[in-house]
């Protein structure tokens, strides 16, 4: 089992003393330590404009990190394809793969926040499904063949060779965020591993996972690779302290997430490709914030080292094998606490996970 470090570049949940520069200082510090601590990959997000999360170019961030490290995987969780030209994605990914000696793990997403879509004046949110599907296939094909071309309505592209040429296959290194049913199908079509954020109990995710496995086998004649689950955690030897700190900051983070994505709003029902989120919004309005917090906390692993391992073991019983990306800095947590939690995780949880 592999375990990586998830970075979200957030100032949401902190007070005004948390400047953008300090956000990057803290995230970079954690990222630079990850390789020596034994983490298998670093997974920065892509987000724009708001304190919820702001890393407008995670490939640029990983290019910097490639020069600070020698072995750790460099993963995107994710490149939001409707906001990026597929030809430029292939060029940048190929260049980063050369820089890093083949360490790139390329994750895609299509974006969920209308606040982030709005400033991209030539990109409509209800085009996201079509844009994602068209761009994803162009990128995957481009990285395998060294040529990018497209005849679709969104990214018409005459055949062009990419330089530097991709020299290592990306088979097994493609990932895609897969929360909705059509995203599960898109992920399987491009041969991607599922990226699943720890939002609700894992039994409910099995329908999507089984659908992905079924489609992947049908389309590629090989079993689907394990999903990547993305967690928010706090770990401490004192169980009561771990519970108090984790649940306070998970609730703060969830508050910023609900605000950013407007998950209890009615607007999803009117946006093509997001009607499933509209149905989820109705459910969330019924359970309310406190109910959502309870489910969110239950989905994530926090507590003492033994308690965290118990939660991951229970998840493995449900999902089978899975890959992990864990975030330690979220929801206003003090940097010293996030760093200590990361170190304790690396010392007492990571070795056991790697043995699974």
Order of alpha helices (4+ residues) and beta strands (2+ residues): beta-alpha-beta-beta-beta-alpha-beta-beta-alpha-beta-alpha-alpha-beta-beta-beta-alpha-beta-alpha-beta-alpha-alpha-alpha-beta-alpha-alpha
